[in-house]
Amino acid sequence: MIKTTSTREPTPRQEANTKRRMETVGKNVIRNLASDPIDLTNSDGEDEEPAYPRYRTRSYSEFSLRAQEIQESEGSSYKSTPEPDRGAIQEQRHQQEIESFQKRLADETVRANKLELEISCLKSDHAIALQNEKDRLNDLQSQFDEENHELAETNKQLTTERDQLSNSLSATKSELEKLQAAHEELKNSRPSGSPMPSTSTSFPLTPVSTQQDDELSRLRNVKSTYLAVKKKYNVIFAIARNLTAASRGMKLEYFGDFGAYVRQLNRAVETNGEDGGGIYHSLVGSSTDT
């Protein structure tokens, strides 16, 4: 907003121009008066005493009038020149700054809203991903617990079978020792020249001596003991073979002494098979060494 009625002080340059114009006007007035004749007599033709000359009074009046006109013209030029209001300019600047700040605030608000929306989307995605990972972890934990339970049951079953096998081996060993002792006793009690009696089931109908009866009785005992031991051996071998098949593919080094026993049993089954008592000697030797 610009006020057209306000006045302002003349600048030093304007004052110098005004002064120069007034001096020029004064010189022109003096030059004009100097060209006119100077009348120093009164109307009676008598000389008067020197007084303030009339031309000086008239020139001074003209000079004053001319100077006044110049000042008025300069003043009117000053008044006609509008001067901007500093307060209005500052207010306009403040208004522009406020508008600029408001525009920046609106832009920042839009940007903040976009960022909040992106953050909300990221939080939602992360929450979904975290829940999926938790579900997967729970499934893995359940699977691990189930496998661990199955492994514990298998270990328990194998331990039970191992104990049963150890007891069976001990009983078989005891019976085999008795059988060997009976066989040695029978061998020592037989005459040196007499042939080995037949082990067939057919016996003579004629009466025999008491010594022969004892030998036959011992042979029958040896045969029955052998059959019983053979039967138990077959049972033990079947258990050992089943245990070997069940433990195939397992990492036996994780089971300590039990794993070592199972490895020895596997080697004995693979080496001797079902053809005799070699597996017994392998098992007895391994158990004695361990």
SETI-752208 format. One record per residue: x, y, z of N, C-alpha, C in turn; residue in three letters. Coordinates in steps of 0.05 Angstrom, whole numbers, padded with zeros to 5 digits, always signed. Layout:
XYZXYZXYZAla
...
This chain:
+00017-00024+00000+00000+00000+00000+00018+00024+00000Met
+00011+00044-00017+00028+00068-00021+00011+00093-00015Ile
+00022+00110+00003+00008+00136+00009+00019+00158-00008Lys
+00001+00173-00021+00009+00194-00040+00009+00222-00026Thr
-00001+00224-00001-00003+00250+00012+00020+00254+00031Thr
+00037+00235+00035+00059+00238+00054+00081+00255+00041Ser
+00096+00270+00058+00118+00286+00049+00144+00274+00059Thr
+00166+00281+00045+00192+00271+00053+00212+00293+00051Arg
+00233+00290+00065+00255+00310+00066+00270+00309+00039Glu
+00278+00334+00028+00294+00334+00003+00321+00323+00008Pro
+00331+00309-00011+00358+00298-00009+00379+00319-00013Thr
+00404+00315-00005+00425+00335-00009+00428+00343-00038Pro
+00424+00324-00056+00427+00331-00084+00405+00350-00093Arg
+00381+00345-00083+00359+00363-00090+00363+00391-00078Gln
+00373+00392-00054+00379+00418-00041+00400+00433-00057Glu
+00420+00419-00067+00441+00433-00082+00430+00443-00109Ala
+00412+00428-00121+00400+00437-00146+00383+00462-00142Asn
+00368+00462-00120+00351+00486-00113+00368+00510-00108Thr
+00390+00506-00093+00407+00528-00087+00420+00540-00112Lys
+00427+00522-00131+00439+00531-00156+00419+00547-00172Arg
+00394+00538-00173+00374+00552-00188+00368+00580-00176Arg
+00368+00581-00150+00363+00607-00136+00386+00626-00142Met
+00411+00616-00142+00433+00634-00148+00432+00644-00177Glu
+00423+00626-00195+00421+00634-00223+00400+00656-00226Thr
+00377+00652-00212+00356+00673-00213+00365+00699-00202Val
+00380+00698-00180+00390+00723-00168+00409+00737-00187Gly
+00427+00722-00200+00445+00735-00219+00431+00748-00242Lys
+00410+00734-00251+00394+00746-00273+00381+00772-00265Asn
+00370+00773-00241+00357+00797-00231+00377+00820-00229Val
+00400+00814-00218+00421+00835-00214+00430+00844-00241Ile
+00432+00826-00261+00441+00834-00288+00421+00853-00300Arg
+00395+00847-00297+00374+00864-00308+00374+00892-00295Asn
+00378+00893-00270+00378+00918-00256+00402+00935-00263Leu
+00424+00921-00268+00448+00936-00275+00446+00950-00302Ala
+00429+00939-00319+00426+00952-00345+00408+00976-00344Ser
+00391+00979-00323+00374+01003-00320+00389+01026-00308Asp
+00381+01052-00315+00395+01075-00303+00387+01077-00274Pro
+00407+01086-00258+00402+01089-00229+00394+01118-00224Ile
+00370+01120-00212+00359+01147-00206+00363+01152-00177Asp
+00382+01171-00171+00388+01178-00143+00376+01204-00134Leu
+00359+01217-00151+00347+01243-00143+00318+01239-00137Thr
+00307+01258-00121+00279+01256-00115+00263+01271-00136Asn
+00237+01273-00131+00220+01286-00150+00225+01315-00152Ser
+00237+01328-00133+00243+01357-00133+00269+01363-00147Asp
+00283+01344-00155+00308+01347-00168+00331+01353-00150Gly
+00327+01348-00125+00348+01352-00105+00361+01326-00098Glu
+00386+01328-00093+00400+01304-00084+00392+01297-00056Asp
+00389+01272-00051+00383+01263-00024+00407+01249-00012Glu
+00404+01245+00012+00426+01230+00026+00426+01201+00016Glu
+00448+01190+00017+00449+01162+00008+00430+01145+00025Pro
+00414+01131+00013+00394+01113+00026+00395+01086+00012Ala
+00377+01068+00022+00376+01042+00009+00365+01045-00019Tyr
+00378+01039-00040+00369+01045-00067+00343+01030-00072Pro
+00327+01043-00090+00301+01031-00097+00306+01005-00113Arg
+00326+01005-00130+00330+00981-00146+00337+00957-00129Tyr
+00350+00963-00107+00357+00941-00089+00332+00930-00076Arg
+00314+00948-00068+00289+00938-00055+00273+00923-00075Thr
+00271+00933-00099+00255+00920-00120+00268+00893-00128Arg
+00294+00893-00131+00308+00868-00138+00305+00848-00116Ser
+00306+00856-00092+00303+00838-00069+00276+00826-00069Tyr
+00256+00843-00074+00228+00832-00075+00225+00812-00097Ser
+00235+00819-00121+00233+00800-00143+00248+00774-00137Glu
+00271+00778-00125+00287+00754-00119+00272+00737-00099Phe
+00259+00750-00079+00245+00734-00059+00221+00720-00071Ser
+00207+00735-00089+00184+00722-00102+00193+00698-00119Leu
+00215+00703-00134+00225+00682-00151+00234+00658-00135Arg
+00247+00663-00113+00257+00642-00096+00233+00626-00084Ala
+00212+00642-00076+00189+00629-00065+00175+00610-00085Gln
+00174+00620-00111+00163+00604-00132+00179+00578-00136Glu
+00205+00582-00135+00222+00558-00139+00218+00538-00117Ile
+00217+00549-00092+00212+00531-00069+00186+00517-00071Gln
+00165+00532-00079+00138+00520-00081+00138+00499-00103Glu
+00152+00505-00125+00152+00484-00146+00168+00459-00137Ser
+00190+00464-00123+00204+00441-00112+00188+00426-00092Glu
+00173+00441-00075+00157+00428-00055+00134+00412-00067Gly
+00122+00424-00088+00101+00409-00102+00111+00384-00115Ser
+00136+00386-00126+00148+00362-00138+00154+00341-00117Ser
+00162+00351-00093+00166+00332-00071+00140+00319-00063Tyr
+00119+00335-00061+00093+00324-00052+00081+00305-00072Lys
+00086+00311-00098+00074+00294-00119+00088+00267-00121Ser
+00113+00265-00111+00127+00239-00111+00118+00222-00089Thr
+00106+00200-00094+00096+00182-00072+00119+00168-00059Pro
+00117+00164-00033+00137+00150-00017+00124+00124-00007Glu
+00137+00102-00012+00125+00077-00002+00127+00075+00029Pro
+00106+00062+00040+00104+00059+00069+00122+00035+00077Asp
+00141+00040+00095+00159+00018+00104+00143-00003+00119Arg
+00125+00005+00136+00109-00014+00151+00093-00032+00132Gly
+00082-00020+00110+00067-00036+00091+00085-00056+00077Ala
+00109-00046+00070+00128-00064+00057+00136-00087+00075Ile
+00141-00081+00101+00148-00103+00119+00125-00122+00123Gln
+00101-00110+00125+00077-00127+00128+00074-00145+00103Glu
+00079-00134+00079+00077-00150+00055+00098-00172+00055Gln
+00122-00165+00064+00143-00186+00065+00135-00208+00085Arg
+00125-00199+00108+00116-00219+00128+00094-00237+00117His
+00076-00224+00103+00054-00240+00091+00065-00260+00071Gln
+00085-00252+00055+00097-00270+00035+00111-00293+00050Gln
+00126-00286+00072+00140-00307+00087+00120-00326+00099Glu
+00098-00315+00109+00077-00333+00121+00066-00352+00100Ile
+00060-00341+00077+00050-00358+00055+00070-00379+00047Glu
+00096-00371+00046+00116-00390+00039+00118-00412+00060Ser
+00117-00404+00086+00118-00424+00107+00094-00442+00107Phe
+00070-00431+00101+00046-00447+00100+00048-00467+00077Gln
+00059-00459+00054+00063-00477+00032+00082-00500+00039Lys
+00104-00492+00052+00124-00512+00060+00111-00531+00081Arg
+00095-00520+00099+00082-00536+00119+00063-00556+00106Leu
+00048-00547+00086+00030-00565+00072+00045-00587+00058Ala
+00068-00580+00045+00084-00600+00032+00095-00620+00051Asp
+00105-00610+00074+00116-00628+00094+00094-00646+00107Glu
+00070-00635+00109+00048-00651+00120+00041-00674+00101Thr
+00040-00668+00075+00035-00689+00055+00057-00710+00056Val
+00082-00701+00058+00105-00720+00059+00103-00737+00084Arg
+00096-00724+00107+00094-00739+00132+00072-00760+00130Ala
+00050-00753+00118+00028-00772+00115+00036-00796+00098Asn
+00051-00790+00076+00061-00812+00060+00080-00830+00075Lys
+00098-00817+00091+00116-00833+00107+00102-00850+00128Leu
+00081-00839+00141+00066-00854+00160+00052-00878+00147Glu
+00042-00873+00123+00029-00895+00108+00049-00917+00101Leu
+00073-00909+00092+00093-00929+00086+00102-00944+00111Glu
+00105-00929+00133+00112-00943+00159+00091-00962+00167Ile
+00066-00955+00164+00044-00973+00172+00044-00998+00154Ser
+00049-00995+00128+00050-01018+00110+00074-01036+00118Cys
+00097-01023+00124+00120-01039+00131+00115-01054+00157Leu
+00103-01041+00177+00096-01055+00202+00078-01078+00198Lys
+00058-01074+00181+00040-01096+00175+00054-01119+00161Ser
+00071-01113+00142+00086-01135+00128+00104-01149+00147Asp
+00118-01134+00164+00136-01146+00183+00121-01163+00204His
+00098-01154+00212+00082-01169+00231+00073-01196+00218Ala
+00065-01195+00193+00057-01220+00179+00081-01239+00176Ile
+00104-01227+00168+00128-01244+00165+00136-01256+00191Ala
+00134-01240+00213+00142-01250+00239+00124-01273+00248Leu
+00098-01269+00243+00079-01290+00251+00084-01316+00235Gln
+00090-01313+00209+00096-01336+00193+00121-01351+00204Asn
+00141-01335+00211+00166-01347+00222+00160-01361+00248Glu
+00143-01349+00265+00136-01361+00291+00121-01388+00286Lys
+00102-01388+00267+00088-01412+00260+00107-01434+00250Asp
+00125-01426+00232+00145-01445+00222+00162-01456+00244Arg
+00170-01438+00263+00187-01447+00285+00172-01466+00303Leu
+00146-01460+00308+00130-01478+00324+00127-01506+00311Asn
+00124-01506+00284+00122-01531+00270+00148-01547+00272Asp
+00170-01533+00269+00196-01546+00271+00201-01557+00300Leu
+00192-01541+00320+00195-01550+00347+00178-01574+00353Gln
+00154-01574+00342+00137-01598+00346+00149-01622+00332Ser
+00159-01618+00308+00171-01641+00294+00196-01651+00309Gln
+00212-01632+00319+00235-01640+00334+00228-01655+00359Phe
+00207-01646+00374+00199-01660+00398+00188-01688+00391Asp
+00174-01690+00369+00163-01716+00362+00186-01735+00354Glu
+00205-01726+00338+00228-01743+00331+00245-01750+00356Glu
+00248-01730+00374+00263-01736+00398+00249-01757+00415Asn
+00222-01755+00416+00207-01775+00431+00210-01803+00419His
+00208-01804+00392+00211-01829+00378+00239-01840+00382Glu
+00259-01823+00382+00287-01832+00386+00290-01842+00414Leu
+00278-01829+00434+00280-01838+00462+00266-01866+00465Ala
+00243-01869+00451+00230-01895+00453+00247-01917+00439Glu
+00258-01910+00416+00276-01930+00403+00300-01937+00420Thr
+00311-01917+00433+00334-01922+00450+00326-01939+00474Asn
+00303-01933+00484+00293-01950+00507+00289-01979+00498Lys
+00276-01982+00475+00271-02009+00465+00297-02024+00459Gln
+00316-02010+00447+00342-02022+00442+00357-02029+00467Leu
+00354-02012+00487+00367-02018+00513+00355-02043+00525Thr
+00328-02045+00524+00315-02069+00535+00324-02094+00520Thr
+00325-02093+00493+00333-02116+00478+00362-02123+00484Glu
+00379-02102+00488+00407-02107+00495+00409-02122+00521Arg
+00393-02114+00541+00394-02127+00567+00384-02156+00564Asp
+00363-02160+00549+00353-02187+00545+00374-02204+00531Gln
+00387-02192+00511+00408-02207+00496+00431-02214+00514Leu
+00439-02195+00531+00461-02200+00550+00454-02223+00569Ser
+00429-02222+00579+00420-02244+00598+00420-02271+00583Asn
+00410-02270+00558+00409-02295+00543+00437-02306+00537Ser
+00455-02287+00531+00483-02296+00526+00496-02307+00552Leu
+00490-02295+00574+00501-02306+00599+00490-02334+00605Ser
+00464-02337+00601+00452-02364+00606+00463-02384+00586Ala
+00466-02376+00561+00476-02394+00541+00505-02402+00547Thr
+00520-02382+00556+00548-02387+00563+00550-02407+00586Lys
+00533-02404+00605+00533-02422+00628+00526-02451+00619Ser
+00505-02453+00603+00497-02479+00593+00518-02491+00575Glu
+00531-02475+00559+00552-02485+00542+00576-02495+00558Leu
+00582-02481+00579+00604-02490+00596+00597-02517+00609Glu
+00572-02519+00617+00563-02545+00629+00565-02567+00608Lys
+00557-02561+00583+00557-02581+00562+00586-02589+00555Leu
+00604-02569+00555+00632-02576+00549+00644-02593+00572Gln
+00636-02586+00596+00646-02602+00619+00636-02631+00618Ala
+00610-02633+00611+00599-02660+00609+00612-02676+00586Ala
+00618-02662+00564+00631-02675+00542+00659-02684+00549His
+00674-02667+00563+00701-02675+00571+00700-02698+00591Glu
+00680-02697+00608+00678-02719+00628+00671-02745+00614Glu
+00653-02744+00594+00647-02768+00579+00670-02778+00563Leu
+00685-02759+00552+00709-02767+00537+00730-02780+00554Lys
+00733-02770+00578+00754-02781+00596+00745-02808+00607Asn
+00719-02811+00611+00710-02836+00623+00708-02859+00603Ser
+00709-02854+00577+00707-02875+00557+00733-02890+00555Arg
+00733-02917+00552+00758-02933+00550+00773-02925+00525Pro
+00799-02928+00526+00816-02919+00504+00812-02936+00479Ser
+00806-02962+00482+00803-02979+00458+00775-02982+00449Gly
+00756-02974+00464+00728-02977+00456+00720-02956+00436Ser
+00704-02964+00417+00695-02945+00397+00674-02926+00409Pro
+00671-02903+00395+00652-02883+00403+00624-02893+00399Met
+00607-02894+00419+00580-02904+00415+00565-02887+00395Pro
+00546-02901+00382+00530-02887+00362+00510-02868+00375Ser
+00505-02846+00362+00487-02826+00373+00459-02829+00361Thr
+00454-02851+00347+00428-02856+00336+00408-02861+00358Ser
+00383-02858+00351+00362-02861+00371+00354-02890+00375Thr
+00364-02908+00358+00357-02937+00360+00375-02950+00381Ser
+00364-02963+00400+00379-02976+00422+00373-03006+00421Phe
+00393-03022+00429+00388-03051+00428+00367-03059+00449Pro
+00353-03080+00443+00332-03090+00461+00344-03108+00482Leu
+00368-03118+00478+00380-03136+00497+00391-03120+00520Thr
+00391-03130+00543+00402-03115+00566+00432-03111+00563Pro
+00441-03089+00573+00469-03081+00571+00479-03077+00599Val
+00505-03073+00600+00518-03070+00626+00511-03042+00637Ser
+00517-03039+00662+00511-03014+00676+00529-02992+00664Thr
+00553-02998+00658+00571-02978+00647+00561-02967+00620Gln
+00552-02985+00603+00541-02976+00578+00516-02960+00581Gln
+00500-02968+00601+00476-02952+00607+00483-02924+00615Asp
+00503-02922+00631+00512-02895+00640+00522-02878+00616Asp
+00537-02892+00599+00547-02877+00576+00524-02867+00558Glu
+00505-02886+00554+00483-02878+00537+00466-02856+00550Leu
+00464-02858+00576+00449-02836+00590+00463-02809+00587Ser
+00489-02811+00589+00505-02786+00586+00502-02775+00558Arg
+00503-02793+00539+00501-02784+00511+00473-02771+00506Leu
+00453-02784+00518+00426-02772+00514+00425-02745+00528Arg
+00438-02743+00551+00438-02716+00564+00453-02695+00547Asn
+00476-02705+00536+00491-02686+00519+00474-02678+00495Val
+00460-02697+00483+00445-02691+00459+00422-02672+00466Lys
+00408-02677+00488+00386-02660+00496+00396-02632+00503Ser
+00419-02632+00517+00430-02606+00524+00438-02590+00499Thr
+00449-02605+00479+00457-02592+00454+00433-02580+00440Tyr
+00412-02596+00439+00388-02587+00425+00376-02562+00439Leu
+00376-02563+00466+00366-02540+00480+00383-02515+00475Ala
+00409-02520+00476+00427-02497+00471+00424-02487+00442Val
+00421-02506+00423+00417-02498+00395+00391-02482+00392Lys
+00371-02490+00406+00345-02475+00404+00348-02447+00415Lys
+00361-02445+00438+00365-02419+00450+00383-02401+00432Lys
+00403-02416+00420+00420-02400+00402+00405-02389+00378Tyr
+00387-02405+00368+00371-02395+00345+00354-02371+00353Asn
+00343-02373+00377+00326-02350+00387+00344-02325+00390Val
+00367-02329+00402+00385-02306+00407+00395-02295+00380Ile
+00400-02313+00361+00409-02303+00334+00387-02288+00320Phe
+00362-02297+00323+00340-02282+00311+00337-02255+00324Ala
+00340-02253+00350+00339-02227+00363+00362-02209+00354Ile
+00386-02221+00352+00409-02205+00343+00405-02196+00314Ala
+00394-02213+00297+00390-02205+00269+00369-02183+00267Arg
+00347-02185+00283+00327-02164+00283+00339-02138+00294Asn
+00355-02139+00315+00367-02115+00326+00386-02103+00305Leu
+00400-02119+00291+00418-02109+00270+00403-02095+00248Thr
+00381-02107+00240+00364-02095+00219+00352-02068+00229Ala
+00343-02068+00254+00330-02044+00265+00350-02021+00268Ala
+00375-02028+00274+00396-02007+00278+00410-01999+00253Ser
+00403-02011+00230+00417-02004+00205+00410-01975+00197Arg
+00430-01960+00191+00426-01931+00184+00428-01912+00207Gly
+00429-01922+00232+00431-01905+00255+00460-01898+00260Met
+00464-01874+00271+00491-01865+00279+00497-01875+00307Lys
+00508-01899+00308+00512-01913+00333+00533-01899+00351Leu
+00550-01881+00340+00569-01868+00357+00556-01849+00376Glu
+00531-01842+00372+00517-01824+00390+00505-01838+00414Tyr
+00507-01865+00415+00494-01881+00436+00514-01892+00457Phe
+00538-01884+00455+00558-01892+00476+00564-01921+00475Gly
+00563-01934+00499+00569-01963+00501+00549-01980+00487Asp
+00524-01971+00487+00504-01987+00473+00510-01988+00443Phe
+00518-01965+00432+00525-01965+00404+00548-01983+00398Gly
+00568-01984+00416+00591-02002+00412+00582-02031+00412Ala
+00564-02038+00431+00554-02066+00432+00539-02073+00407Tyr
+00523-02054+00397+00507-02060+00373+00526-02063+00349Val
+00547-02047+00347+00566-02051+00325+00580-02078+00326Arg
+00588-02086+00350+00600-02113+00353+00580-02135+00345Gln
+00555-02131+00353+00535-02151+00346+00531-02152+00315Leu
+00531-02129+00303+00528-02129+00273+00551-02143+00260Asn
+00575-02138+00269+00599-02152+00257+00597-02182+00262Arg
+00588-02190+00285+00586-02219+00291+00565-02233+00273Ala
+00542-02219+00270+00521-02231+00253+00530-02232+00224Val
+00543-02211+00214+00552-02211+00186+00575-02232+00182Glu
+00592-02237+00202+00615-02254+00199+00607-02284+00201Thr
+00590-02291+00222+00585-02319+00228+00558-02329+00216Asn
+00538-02312+00216+00513-02321+00206+00499-02341+00223Gly
+00485-02359+00211+00469-02379+00226+00482-02407+00227Glu
+00508-02409+00220+00520-02435+00216+00533-02446+00240Asp
+00530-02435+00263+00543-02448+00286+00547-02429+00309Gly
+00565-02437+00327+00570-02422+00351+00591-02401+00349Gly
+00600-02395+00325+00620-02374+00323+00610-02348+00332Gly
+00585-02343+00328+00574-02317+00338+00574-02316+00368Ile
+00571-02339+00381+00572-02339+00410+00600-02332+00419Tyr
+00620-02344+00407+00647-02338+00415+00654-02309+00409His
+00644-02298+00387+00649-02270+00380+00636-02251+00401Ser
+00611-02258+00408+00597-02241+00428+00609-02243+00455Leu
+00616-02268+00463+00629-02272+00489+00655-02258+00490Val
+00672-02261+00469+00697-02247+00469+00695-02217+00469Gly
+00675-02206+00454+00671-02177+00453+00662-02167+00480Ser
+00643-02182+00492+00633-02173+00518+00654-02175+00539Ser
+00671-02195+00537+00693-02198+00556+00713-02175+00553Thr
+00719-02168+00527+00738-02146+00522+00728-02120+00532Asp
+00702-02115+00528+00691-02089+00536+00686-02088+00565Thr
